[in-house]
Each structure stands twice: as C-alpha cells, then as structure tokens.
C-alpha cells in the first residue's frame, strides 16, 4: 500500500487552515507567501540557473536563522510549485533530517530518505486534494472508451507534470478502488534507456533485478512512448520544448500469462531537453479492474505481448520488429535444458558389456 492517511490528514488540515483548499489549482504565489510569511524563508530564482556548477539542480536548501531556498527558474511552473509545496511539507511535518539538494547528491541515513518521501507525499496531497482527485479519477475510469483528453485535462486542472499525476494515482487507486498496479519511469536518449523509478504493487516481473547489460523489452509501453515521442519531436517545429505524448496499451506477458492495462506520458526533461522521460502506471487485469476501469477492453487500446528483456525472450525476428539484442539468456537456458534431457536419457540406454580381448 502506498497510501499514508496521517500525511493526507496533515495536508488537508494545512490546506484548510491556510486557504489553499479553496484554490484549484494552488497558485505559486500562495505557496511562496506561506514560506516567506509563516516560516521566514528567503526565496531565490536566479543563483542556480546562472551558476555553471549548480544549474543542474532543481533546488538547493540552506539552513539558517532565515532559511534560504534556491530554485531553478528553468523548471516549469508545476515543478516549481511542487518544490515549494514539498518545502512546506518539511516545515509542517517538522522534518529536520533531510536532503538539501534536489535531486540529492548523497544519502546520509534511512531517516533522510523517509523524511524526503514524507515531504514529497505531503506536496502531492496538497496540490491534488484527495476528495477532489478521487472524483476526477473515478470519472476517468468510468469512461466506456479510452479518453486521453481526460488525463490531459487533469494535468491542466491541477497544474501538474505527468509524473506527479501518475504517482498520485499510485497512492489512491489501490486503497479506494482496490486496484493492483505498478509505476515505471524511464529516461531515454536516442534508443538508450535507463529505468530511474519503479513501484511494484502487483505481480509484474519488474526488470530491476536483471543484469545491467540486458535490454528491457522494447514493447513495454514505457519504452514505446519514448520512441513515439522521438518521432513526434522530429515533426515538431524547431525549439518546441512542450511536446507531450500520451498513450495506453493492453500488455500481456509472454510467460507467465499476466495481463496489464497501462497508460502514461512522455516528455522532454525541463533541465535537459535532449533527454526524454516517460512514466506509466499499469493495472493488473482482474475482476476488480474490469469492474472499475470500464474502458479496459476498448478496441482502440492496442494490445502487445511483452517480456522482461530481449535476452530472455524466445520470440522470433519476424514476431518482434523492435528487438534490441539476441535472446542469449533464453538460448543458454534452452541449451541447459537439452543437456539435462540428454543426460537423463542415458539411464534408458542399455549398458553394453565390453567383450574382453
């Protein structure tokens, strides 16, 4: 379960007490004023983006009698609001052991990781209030056909990045809709992919434990989104950094035969537009999913057979046009199986006594 009622309550109480509950979406100005007026912060939007060694950071926190938060103004409005909301989470939840940079350069303790998680959860709950978000999510699931425009409308209504929206779904959908799900985020540059975040709350064979030199199945939606985005970018006007791609896919594992309905987004990174990022949430297909997600069997949603990695997949070249590597692990496994069978068969071969010379 990825749901934390104590943080949900803390965020809801804070929103009610500060007037944020009446805002949809929450404004950056309101978050800034709370940090400055209530917690004595100094906010700076210039240092990071102008500093050659620091411009890769989203934010830097400096403690002191007057806390200082440096924010990278190259980020989108929604990303800046999340950082401000997370900072309010550190203060409201009284979390002192924390990362001072985003993303963190190093992890000092488990408590730091836990506190960073709690502050980020608070930010999501503050920007996407539970009751309102559940109502929107329920309406989306109730559509008889796949409606990507509804997802995009939620991005606009709450002023979010795709990753924020999808991760909020992982927090609420299992608890309130009974859905088993997984979340994946991948970054890609010209066909090279890196899994950067995962959450597994179903039976998905996640690629996390596989050898680093193996190639993730290119039929996964999270990979296909990146390929499609690259094609979309090639057709976009030069300098257009606002390209966003959304898609859904019904995925069936080759072995074992588990089915998942997945949807997600792909976009270029704000601080490094040459790198694309995709994120998906996938729901295990069972009786509950069929009852909740009415568009699950929509014929407009493409179906794909998927596997763990190319090296572990038995599909022939004519069956898969996006294979990135030969099936070396599968072939080695099959060879071992044939050898074991051959050795076992030796017991069935009559022993021939050798005639003395």
C-alpha positions, -999 to 999 in steps of 0.1 A, spaced: 0 0 0 13 34 -10 -13 54 10 -4 73 42 -35 86 60 -16 107 85 1 127 58 -32 130 39 -48 144 70 -19 168 77 -21 182 41 -58 186 43 -57 204 76 -29 226 64 -48 235 32 -80 243 52 -61 264 77 -42 284 51 -70 289 25 -53 267 -1 -82 243 -1 -103 269 -20 -77 272 -48 -78 250 -79 -51 248 -89 -30 260 -60 -10 291 -71 27 295 -68 23 329 -52 2 314 -23 29 288 -16 57 314 -18 38 337 7 34 309 32 70 300 31 81 336 34 55 349 59 49 319 81 83 302 81 107 331 74 121 318 41 142 337 16 134 325 -20 159 329 -48 152 321 -85 184 334 -101 215 318 -85 211 282 -97 202 289 -133 231 314 -136 257 292 -119 275 267 -143 281 242 -114 246 244 -100 222 248 -129 216 210 -129 199 212 -95 161 217 -92 166 233 -58 191 239 -30 182 244 6 205 264 30 196 263 67 200 292 90 181 317 112 163 327 79 162 295 57 171 301 21 156 281 -8 173 284 -42 150 273 -70 159 268 -107 137 291 -128 143 269 -158 118 244 -143 82 245 -153 56 263 -132 42 230 -120 77 217 -110 84 249 -90 51 246 -72 59 210 -62 92 221 -48 76 249 -28 48 226 -16 74 200 -5 93 227 14 60 234 33 58 197 40 92 197 57 81 225 79 46 214 86 57 178 94 87 191 114 112 171 93 147 183 101 169 154 87 166 159 50 182 163 16 195 198 9 196 194 -29 171 181 -54 180 156 -66 201 145 -36 238 142 -41 241 116 -14 220 98 12 231 102 48 206 79 65 174 60 61 157 87 81 166 113 55 151 91 28 119 86 48 116 123 56 122 133 19 95 108 9 70 122 35 76 158 24 71 148 -12 39 129 -3 26 160 15 33 181 -16 13 158 -38 -16 157 -13 -16 194 -10 -16 201 -48 -40 172 -55 -66 171 -27 -78 136 -20 -116 140 -24 -114 162 -55 -88 139 -72 -107 107 -64 -138 122 -80 -119 131 -112 -102 97 -113 -135 79 -108 -150 98 -138 -120 89 -159 -122 52 -150 -160 53 -158 -155 63 -194 -166 34 -217 -137 42 -241 -101 53 -237 -102 91 -233 -66 106 -231 -81 141 -231 -95 135 -196 -60 127 -183 -46 158 -200 -75 179 -185 -64 167 -151 -29 179 -158 -43 213 -165 -68 214 -137 -42 207 -110 -13 222 -130 9 191 -128 37 172 -145 27 138 -159 48 121 -132 30 139 -104 -4 129 -118 5 92 -123 23 89 -89 -7 103 -72 -28 76 -88 -5 50 -73 -12 65 -38 -50 65 -41 -62 38 -66 -52 7 -46 -68 20 -14 -100 34 -28 -105 14 -60 -89 -19 -50 -66 -19 -80 -32 -37 -81 -7 -15 -100 28 -7 -109 46 25 -118 76 29 -141 97 59 -151 124 56 -178 147 82 -194 159 78 -229 184 93 -253 185 80 -289 174 45 -282 194 41 -249 171 37 -219 176 39 -181 150 28 -155 150 56 -129 120 49 -108 97 19 -101 69 9 -78 56 -26 -79 22 -34 -62 12 -63 -84 27 -94 -100 47 -76 -127 81 -91 -135 100 -59 -129 133 -56 -147 151 -42 -116 169 -74 -106 182 -82 -141 218 -79 -153 228 -44 -161 239 -53 -196 205 -67 -206 180 -47 -227 145 -41 -214 117 -53 -237 111 -26 -262 74 -35 -264 67 -21 -229 46 10 -232 71 30 -212 96 23 -240 72 27 -268 62 62 -255 98 73 -259 101 60 -294 68 77 -303 79 110 -287 111 110 -307 91 106 -339 68 134 -327 97 157 -319 111 151 -354 79 166 -368 76 194 -343 88 230 -351 124 237 -340 127 249 -304 93 235 -294 101 220 -260 64 215 -250 59 182 -269 39 158 -248 28 123 -259 1 102 -241 -9 66 -249 -24 34 -235 -16 -2 -240 -30 -36 -230 1 -57 -222 2 -95 -219 33 -111 -205 46 -140 -227 55 -160 -196 37 -161 -171 5 -150 -187 -5 -119 -167 -23 -90 -183 -20 -53 -175 -37 -22 -187 -11 6 -189 -13 43 -197 12 71 -194 31 101 -209 64 110 -224 80 144 -225 115 161 -226 132 170 -193 130 206 -184 166 210 -173 180 187 -201 157 188 -232 179 164 -251 168 137 -226 132 123 -228 113 109 -199 84 85 -199 62 74 -170 34 49 -169 10 33 -144 -1 -2 -151 -31 -21 -136 -32 -58 -132 -63 -71 -151 -86 -90 -127 -122 -89 -118 -118 -57 -98 -100 -39 -126 -127 -50 -151 -154 -36 -128 -136 -3 -121 -120 6 -154 -148 5 -180 -126 12 -210 -103 -18 -202 -115 -37 -232 -117 -8 -256 -107 -20 -290 -90 14 -296 -63 4 -270 -35 -15 -288 -25 -50 -275 11 -61 -272 28 -93 -260 57 -83 -238 86 -99 -219 113 -90 -194 143 -83 -216 153 -91 -252 179 -116 -239 152 -136 -221 126 -136 -249 120 -165 -273 101 -145 -300 115 -150 -335 127 -120 -355 95 -120 -376 74 -119 -344 92 -88 -329 105 -59 -350 119 -39 -321 142 -65 -306 174 -47 -293 195 -78 -286 197 -115 -294 180 -140 -270 212 -151 -253 198 -159 -219 169 -178 -234 192 -198 -257 215 -206 -229 186 -218 -207 173 -239 -236 207 -254 -242 210 -264 -205 176 -280 -207 186 -300 -237 217 -312 -220 198 -323 -189 173 -342 -211 202 -359 -229 219 -368 -196 186 -382 -182 181 -402 -214 214 -420 -207 197 -440 -180 174 -455 -206 202 -467 -228 211 -504 -223 246 -509 -209 266 -529 -234 292 -552 -217 326 -549 -233 339 -583 -246 374 -590 -233 401 -591 -259 
